[in-house]
Amino acid sequence: MHLSKKVATTIVVATLMTFIALMTPASQAQYANPQEGGSIPLPAGVTPDLTYESISYMSFRPNPV
């Protein structure tokens, strides 16, 4: 049984889209902050207990890739 090129392409694209949707971090966003109330801004005059140093990265790619 031979599938037409159009049907085979549709099946492959649908399968890839399903895998991509399952692997994206957005589907796990509900577990990002399990604490009660989540992340909230600090009130005025409050000093945070922890601070983190931010590190910046730059990435360059040739145009066109």
N, C-alpha and C positions, 0 to 999 in steps of 0.2 A: 504494500500500500504506500503510495507516494503522496506526500503532502505538497500542496502548491507552495511556491516560494513565499507568497503573501501570508499564508496561514502559519508557516514555520517561523517567519519573521515576527509575526504577532505573538506567537507563543513565547519565543525567546525574549522579546521586549517585555512582555507581561511578567515573566519569571524574574528578569533582572530588576524590574521596578519593585517587585515584592521583596526581594532580598535587600535592596537599597533602603526601602521603607522600614524594614525590620532592624537594620543595622545603624540607623541614624540616632544620634544622642537625643534628639527631640522626643523620641518615643519613650525615653527613660527620664524625662525631665521631672516627673513626679518624685523621683528619689534623690534629687539634687540636694535638698536640705531637709533632712528628716526631723529637725527640731520643731517644737511647737511654735507656731507663728511665723516660721521661716525667717528670712533675712529682712531686717527692718533698719531704717536709718537711725542713727544715734540721736538722742535729744541734745539740745544745746547745753554745753557745759560738761558733758560726759566724756571721759577719756577712755578709749578702747583698751581692752586687756592685751590684745595682740596686734601687732602690725606686721605686714609682709612687704618685703622689698619687691618691687615690680621689675621684671626683666623684659626688655623689648628685643624683638628679633626682626630682621628684614630679609626678604627673599626676593630674588630677581630671576626672571626667566627671559630668554631671548624672544624677540617678537619678529616674525611669527614663530610659534613653537613647532 
